[in-house]
Amino acid sequence: MSRLSSLFRLLPALLASVLAAPLALSGQESPDGFATRVPLELSGEGPWYRLELPLALHLTARHADLRDLRVFNGEGEPLAYALTLGSTQPSETHTETPVKWFPLYSPASAPDSPHIRVQRGTGGTLVEVTEGQAADAGEVLRGWVLDASALKQPLQKLILDWSADREGFQRFTIEASDDLQQWRSWGDGQIARLSFADERIDQREMALPGLRARYLRLLWESPQQAPALTQALVVSSTRVPAPIAWSGDLPPRRAGNGEFYWELPVALPLERLRIELPQANTLAPVTVQGRRDDRQQWFWLARGLLYRLPENGSEVRQETLELPGTPVHQLKLQVDERGGGLGSATPRLQVGVRTTQVVFLVRGTPPYTLALGNATAKAANLPLATLIPGYDDERLARLGVATPTGEAVTATVKQDQPEAGTDWKRIGLWAVLVAGVGLLVLMALSVLRSPATPRQE
C-alpha cells in the first residue's frame, strides 16, 4: 500500500499539470493576434480613461458587438475595459439668460391692458418704451415687458427677483408676442415672498410652455400695483441630437436600373444614412432595404425624399434618412426614376451608428494600443459599474481621455473560423485532458497489480 499512498500524494500535482495543459495550449492574447492596431494618446487624470471609438476603427472589427476589441499596454498585456453605447434619444441643455425689462403704466381705474408704444433697434431689440417711462398722476405700474428677442431657442422657465414694501403672493398673466401688437396667452404666473421668525420662503420661478417668443408681457392682477423688478432671467433650451459616429464614403458593390447595393465590412445597427447627391437640381424618392447576408430576404428600413434644390439664391439639401437601428450587413437603395433619378454619377453613402465609448483601466507602462480584428476572440469587457466602483454619469464625464493617434497598423493575421460543428481547438484541449486522466488510471492499476513487498520483521 505504500506505493498506492505515494501515488495518491502525487495526484494533486499530476491533476494540476493536466488541467494546466489546456490553458497552456490556449495561450495569452497579444497584440500580434489582431489585424488592426492603433496607438493611443492619454490626457487628463487616470487611471481610467475613455475613448470615443471612431466608426472607421469599428469597421475593422470581425464582430459587430466588438468582442474582439482589446487595449494593451507596453508589455503586451491586455487591460480591463468596458463598452458603453450612446443614447438614441436627443438631450436638452438649458441656459439662463438675463433679459431687459420695461415698465407698463396705466390709470388705476382702467380695466384694459396698457397700450404699448416702443422703439426697437436692429434685430427687434427694445430700446425704449416711450409711454409710461415717467408715470402720470393717477397711473400705477401695471406690469412689465421683457425683451427675449436675442434668444432663438424655446423658452422653458422665467425667474424673477423684485423689491416690494410688503410680502405675500402676487399673481399675474403671462403673454407672448413677436411684434408687440398681437399677444397670445401663456397662462398665469405667481411669485411669493414669505417670512416667519428666522425662516424665509421665496417663490421666484415659473414654468413657460417651451415655445419661442421675442417678447413677454407680465400684467399684475391683484394688487394692480406691480412690484419693482430687480432681475429677470429667462431659461431657454437647446435640443442636442443624439451623438452619431459617421463612416467615410462607402463605394457601392454594384449599381444599375436605379438600384445601388452596398456591403458593410461588418453588420451594424444603423441609425442614419447620408446619401450625398452628386448633381444640383436633383429630386429623388428613395426606398432603403437591408439584410444580414445573402441567404436572407430583403426587409424594409426607410422611405424618404432626397433633394438638392435652389431656394432664394442658395441651395437646400435633404440627404439624410433615419433608420430603426436594425443590424444589417447589406444595403439596397432603390430610386424612383420618375423624379429624374440621380444622374450618371454614383451617389456617395455614409452610415451612422450610436457612438461607442471604450473605458479602460491603465496598468503597466505606455505605449497603450487599441487592437481589433480577431475572428476567434471571445468577449472580455466588464460591466462599467464593475470596472469603476462607485460609477455615476458625472464621474464618467471627468475621466481622462484617450485619443487614437498616428496611423493604424494593419497586419494580415490568419484567423479562419472553424467550420460549423468542428471546433478543433476545443477537441484538442479535451484530448489532452482525457489523455492525462487515462495516464493516472494506468499508473493506479499498475500499482495495484504489482506484488506487494514482504514486510521485514
C-alpha positions in Angstrom: 0.0 0.0 0.0 3.0 2.3 0.3 3.2 2.6 -3.5 -0.5 3.5 -3.6 -0.1 6.0 -0.9 2.8 7.6 -2.8 0.6 7.8 -5.9 -2.2 9.5 -4.0 0.3 12.0 -2.7 1.3 12.8 -6.4 -2.3 13.0 -7.6 -2.7 16.8 -6.8 0.4 17.7 -8.7 -0.5 15.5 -11.7 -4.0 16.8 -11.8 -2.8 20.4 -11.7 -0.4 19.7 -14.6 -3.2 18.0 -16.7 -5.7 20.9 -16.0 -3.0 23.5 -16.8 -2.3 21.9 -20.2 -5.4 23.3 -21.9 -4.6 26.8 -20.6 -1.0 26.5 -21.9 -2.3 25.5 -25.3 -4.8 28.3 -25.4 -2.1 30.9 -24.8 -2.4 34.5 -23.7 -3.7 37.1 -26.1 -1.1 39.5 -27.6 -1.3 42.5 -30.0 0.1 40.4 -32.8 -3.1 38.3 -32.9 -5.2 41.3 -34.0 -5.3 42.6 -37.5 -5.7 46.4 -36.7 -3.6 48.2 -34.0 -3.5 51.9 -33.3 -1.5 53.7 -30.6 -3.4 55.8 -28.0 -2.5 59.1 -26.6 -3.7 59.8 -23.0 -4.7 63.1 -21.5 -6.3 64.1 -18.2 -6.4 62.3 -14.9 -6.3 58.5 -14.7 -6.1 55.7 -14.0 -9.4 55.3 -16.0 -9.6 56.7 -19.5 -12.5 56.9 -22.0 -12.2 56.7 -25.8 -14.8 57.7 -28.4 -14.4 54.8 -30.9 -14.3 56.2 -34.5 -16.5 54.2 -36.8 -13.6 53.7 -39.2 -12.0 51.6 -36.5 -15.3 49.9 -35.6 -15.5 48.7 -39.2 -12.2 46.9 -38.8 -13.6 44.6 -36.2 -14.5 41.0 -37.1 -17.6 41.0 -34.8 -20.3 43.7 -34.7 -20.5 43.5 -30.9 -16.8 44.4 -30.6 -16.0 41.2 -28.7 -12.6 41.3 -30.5 -11.7 44.7 -29.1 -8.7 44.9 -26.7 -6.5 47.5 -25.1 -2.8 46.5 -24.5 0.0 48.2 -22.5 3.6 48.4 -23.5 4.3 45.0 -22.1 1.7 43.5 -24.4 -0.7 42.7 -21.5 -4.5 43.1 -22.1 -6.1 45.8 -19.9 -9.5 45.7 -18.2 -12.2 47.6 -20.1 -15.9 48.3 -20.6 -18.0 49.3 -23.5 -20.9 51.8 -23.4 -23.3 52.9 -26.1 -24.5 56.4 -26.6 -28.2 57.2 -26.1 -30.6 57.1 -29.0 -32.6 60.0 -27.6 -31.7 63.6 -28.1 -30.8 65.6 -25.0 -31.5 69.2 -23.9 -29.2 71.8 -22.5 -30.7 74.7 -20.5 -29.2 78.2 -20.4 -30.1 81.1 -18.1 -30.1 84.5 -19.9 -30.7 87.9 -18.2 -33.1 90.0 -20.2 -34.1 93.7 -20.1 -37.4 94.7 -18.7 -39.6 97.8 -19.4 -42.4 99.2 -17.2 -46.0 99.4 -18.2 -48.2 102.1 -16.6 -52.0 102.7 -16.9 -54.6 104.6 -14.9 -55.5 102.8 -11.7 -59.2 102.5 -12.7 -58.5 101.3 -16.3 -59.6 97.7 -16.7 -57.8 97.2 -20.0 -54.2 96.3 -20.7 -51.9 99.4 -21.0 -51.2 100.5 -24.6 -47.6 99.9 -25.6 -45.5 102.2 -27.9 -41.9 101.2 -28.1 -38.7 102.0 -30.0 -36.9 98.9 -31.4 -33.3 98.6 -32.5 -31.9 96.4 -35.2 -32.9 92.8 -34.7 -36.0 93.8 -32.8 -34.3 94.6 -29.5 -36.2 97.0 -27.3 -34.5 100.3 -26.8 -37.2 102.4 -25.1 -40.8 102.2 -24.0 -41.9 105.8 -24.9 -45.2 105.7 -22.9 -45.0 105.3 -19.2 -41.4 106.0 -18.6 -42.5 108.6 -16.1 -45.8 107.8 -14.5 -48.5 110.5 -14.8 -50.7 111.4 -11.8 -53.1 108.6 -11.0 -51.3 106.0 -13.0 -49.9 102.8 -11.5 -47.3 100.3 -12.5 -49.4 97.5 -14.1 -46.6 95.2 -15.3 -43.5 94.7 -17.4 -42.4 93.9 -20.9 -39.4 91.5 -21.1 -37.2 91.6 -24.2 -36.3 88.0 -25.2 -35.6 88.8 -28.8 -32.0 87.7 -28.6 -33.0 84.1 -27.7 -33.7 81.9 -30.7 -34.5 78.7 -28.6 -37.7 77.7 -26.9 -38.4 79.4 -23.5 -38.8 77.0 -20.6 -38.8 79.0 -17.4 -38.9 82.5 -16.1 -37.0 83.6 -12.9 -37.8 87.0 -11.3 -36.5 89.0 -8.4 -38.1 92.1 -7.0 -38.4 94.6 -4.2 -41.7 95.4 -2.5 -42.9 97.1 0.6 -44.9 94.1 1.7 -44.7 90.4 1.5 -47.2 87.8 0.2 -48.4 86.2 -3.1 -48.6 88.2 -6.3 -50.3 86.8 -9.4 -50.0 88.0 -13.0 -50.8 86.9 -16.5 -48.1 86.0 -19.0 -48.5 86.8 -22.6 -46.1 86.4 -25.6 -45.7 88.3 -28.8 -43.3 88.5 -31.8 -44.3 92.0 -32.9 -45.6 93.8 -29.7 -49.1 94.0 -31.4 -50.6 90.6 -31.3 -50.4 88.9 -27.9 -51.2 85.2 -27.1 -51.8 83.9 -23.6 -49.1 81.8 -21.9 -51.1 81.2 -18.7 -50.7 82.7 -15.3 -47.7 83.2 -13.1 -47.2 83.7 -9.4 -44.4 85.0 -7.2 -44.3 85.0 -3.4 -42.1 86.1 -0.6 -43.0 85.0 2.9 -41.1 85.2 6.2 -41.8 83.9 9.7 -39.4 84.2 12.6 -36.0 83.3 11.1 -37.5 81.4 8.1 -38.0 82.9 4.6 -39.6 81.4 1.5 -39.1 82.8 -2.0 -41.0 81.6 -5.0 -39.2 83.1 -7.9 -39.6 80.6 -10.7 -42.5 79.8 -13.1 -42.7 77.4 -16.0 -43.2 78.6 -19.6 -44.7 76.4 -22.3 -41.4 75.7 -24.1 -42.2 77.8 -27.2 -40.4 80.6 -29.0 -41.3 84.2 -28.4 -39.5 87.5 -28.8 -41.3 89.4 -26.1 -43.1 88.6 -22.8 -45.7 90.8 -21.1 -46.4 90.4 -17.4 -49.6 92.1 -16.2 -50.4 92.1 -12.4 -53.9 91.1 -11.3 -54.3 91.8 -7.6 -53.0 94.1 -6.4 -52.8 96.1 -9.6 -49.6 97.7 -8.5 -46.7 95.6 -9.8 -43.5 95.3 -7.7 -40.2 96.8 -8.9 -38.2 94.2 -10.7 -34.5 93.8 -9.8 -33.7 90.8 -12.0 -35.3 88.9 -14.9 -33.9 85.6 -16.2 -35.3 83.5 -19.0 -34.2 79.8 -19.2 -34.1 78.6 -22.8 -33.4 75.1 -24.0 -31.3 73.8 -26.9 -32.1 70.4 -28.3 -28.9 68.4 -28.8 -29.2 65.5 -31.2 -28.1 62.1 -30.0 -24.4 61.7 -30.9 -23.8 59.7 -34.1 -20.5 58.2 -35.3 -20.2 58.5 -39.1 -18.2 56.4 -41.5 -16.3 57.6 -44.5 -17.6 57.3 -48.1 -18.5 53.7 -48.9 -18.5 52.7 -52.6 -21.4 50.6 -53.9 -20.8 47.0 -54.6 -22.9 47.3 -57.8 -25.4 49.6 -59.4 -27.9 49.6 -62.2 -31.5 50.4 -63.1 -31.9 52.8 -60.3 -30.7 50.3 -57.7 -27.5 50.6 -55.7 -26.0 47.9 -53.4 -23.5 48.3 -50.5 -21.9 45.6 -48.3 -20.5 46.7 -45.0 -17.4 45.1 -43.5 -19.4 44.0 -40.5 -23.1 44.0 -39.6 -24.0 47.3 -37.8 -27.2 48.6 -36.2 -27.6 51.7 -38.4 -29.3 54.8 -37.1 -28.7 57.2 -40.0 -27.9 57.1 -43.7 -26.3 60.1 -45.5 -26.6 59.9 -49.3 -24.7 62.7 -51.0 -26.4 63.7 -54.2 -23.8 64.3 -57.0 -25.8 66.8 -59.0 -27.7 70.0 -58.3 -31.5 70.2 -59.0 -32.0 66.6 -58.0 -35.2 65.2 -56.6 -35.3 61.5 -55.7 -37.9 59.5 -53.9 -36.0 56.5 -52.4 -36.5 53.3 -50.5 -33.8 51.6 -48.4 -33.8 47.9 -47.7 -31.3 45.7 -45.7 -30.4 42.2 -44.8 -27.8 40.3 -42.7 -26.5 38.0 -45.5 -27.2 36.6 -49.0 -29.4 33.8 -47.5 -32.0 36.3 -46.1 -34.8 38.2 -47.8 -34.5 41.9 -48.1 -36.6 43.8 -45.5 -37.7 47.4 -45.4 -35.7 50.0 -43.5 -36.7 53.5 -44.6 -38.5 55.5 -47.2 -38.0 59.2 -48.0 -37.4 62.1 -50.4 -33.9 63.2 -51.1 -33.3 66.5 -52.8 -30.8 69.2 -53.7 -32.8 72.3 -54.9 -32.3 76.1 -55.2 -34.1 78.4 -52.8 -33.8 82.2 -52.5 -30.4 82.3 -54.1 -29.0 79.4 -52.0 -29.3 75.6 -52.0 -31.3 73.4 -49.7 -30.4 69.8 -49.2 -32.1 66.8 -47.7 -29.7 63.9 -47.9 -30.2 62.1 -44.6 -32.5 59.2 -43.7 -33.3 57.9 -40.2 -33.1 54.1 -39.8 -34.6 51.9 -37.0 -31.2 50.6 -35.6 -31.6 47.1 -37.0 -28.3 45.3 -37.6 -27.6 44.9 -41.3 -24.7 43.8 -43.4 -26.0 44.7 -46.8 -28.0 47.7 -48.1 -30.1 48.3 -51.2 -31.1 51.8 -52.3 -34.0 51.9 -54.8 -34.5 55.3 -56.6 -37.9 56.2 -58.1 -36.8 57.2 -61.7 -40.0 59.3 -62.1 -38.1 62.1 -60.2 -35.3 62.1 -62.8 -33.1 59.7 -60.9 -29.6 60.5 -59.6 -28.0 61.1 -62.9 -25.0 59.3 -64.3 -22.8 59.9 -61.2 -22.7 57.3 -58.4 -24.0 58.5 -55.0 -21.7 58.5 -52.1 -23.0 56.7 -49.0 -22.1 57.3 -45.3 -23.6 55.3 -42.5 -24.1 56.4 -38.9 -24.4 54.4 -35.7 -24.7 55.2 -32.0 -21.4 56.3 -30.6 -19.4 53.6 -28.7 -17.2 54.6 -25.8 -14.4 52.4 -24.6 -13.4 52.9 -20.9 -10.3 51.1 -19.7 -8.1 50.9 -16.6 -4.4 51.6 -17.3 -1.7 49.4 -15.9 1.9 48.9 -16.8 3.8 51.2 -19.0 3.0 53.0 -22.3 2.6 52.9 -25.2 -1.0 51.8 -25.0 -2.6 50.2 -28.0 -6.1 49.7 -29.2 -6.5 46.4 -31.1 -9.3 45.0 -33.2 -9.8 42.3 -35.8 -9.6 38.8 -34.3 -12.2 36.3 -35.6 -11.7 33.8 -32.7 -11.6 36.3 -29.8 -14.2 36.0 -27.0 -15.9 38.9 -25.3 -13.7 40.2 -22.4 -15.4 43.5 -21.5 -16.6 44.2 -18.0 -19.8 46.0 -16.8 -19.0 49.7 -16.3 -20.1 49.5 -12.7 -17.6 46.7 -12.1 -14.7 48.5 -13.9 -15.3 51.7 -11.9 -16.6 51.1 -8.4 -19.0 53.8 -7.4 -19.6 54.7 -11.1 -22.0 57.5 -12.0 -22.5 59.7 -15.1 -20.7 62.7 -13.6 -17.7 60.6 -12.7 -17.6 59.2 -16.2 -17.5 62.7 -17.7 -14.5 63.6 -15.5 -12.4 60.6 -16.7 -9.2 61.1 -18.7 -9.5 61.0 -22.4 -7.7 58.6 -24.8 -7.3 59.5 -28.5 -6.2 57.4 -31.4 -3.0 58.9 -32.8 -0.9 58.2 -35.8 -1.7 55.6 -38.5 -3.4 52.4 -37.7 -1.2 49.4 -38.3 -2.9 46.7 -40.4 -1.5 43.2 -40.4 -2.5 40.0 -42.1 -3.4 37.6 -39.3 -4.5 34.0 -40.1 -7.9 33.8 -38.4 -10.0 31.4 -40.3 -13.1 30.5 -38.4 -13.6 26.7 -37.9 -16.4 25.1 -39.8 -19.7 24.8 -38.0 -19.8 21.8 -35.7 -16.0 21.2 -35.9 -14.1 23.1 -33.1 -10.7 21.5 -33.5 -9.1 23.6 -30.8 -11.7 22.5 -28.2 -11.3 18.9 -29.4 -7.5 19.1 -28.9 -7.8 20.5 -25.4 -10.2 17.8 -24.4 -7.9 15.1 -25.9 -5.1 16.4 -23.7 -7.3 16.3 -20.6 -8.6 12.8 -21.3 -5.1 11.5 -22.0 -3.9 12.9 -18.7 -6.7 11.3 -16.8 -6.1 8.0 -18.6 -2.4 8.1 -17.6 -3.4 8.5 -14.0 -5.7 5.5 -14.2 -3.0 3.3 -15.8 -0.5 4.2 -13.1 -3.0 3.4 -10.4 -3.8 -0.1 -12.0 -0.1 -0.8 -12.3 0.5 -0.1 -8.6 -2.5 -2.3 -7.6 -1.3 -5.3 -9.8 2.3 -5.3 -8.7 3.1 -7.8 -5.9 3.4 -6.3 -2.5 6.9 -6.3 -0.9 7.0 -8.6 2.1 7.4 -6.7 5.3 10.6 -7.2 7.2 10.0 -8.4 10.8 
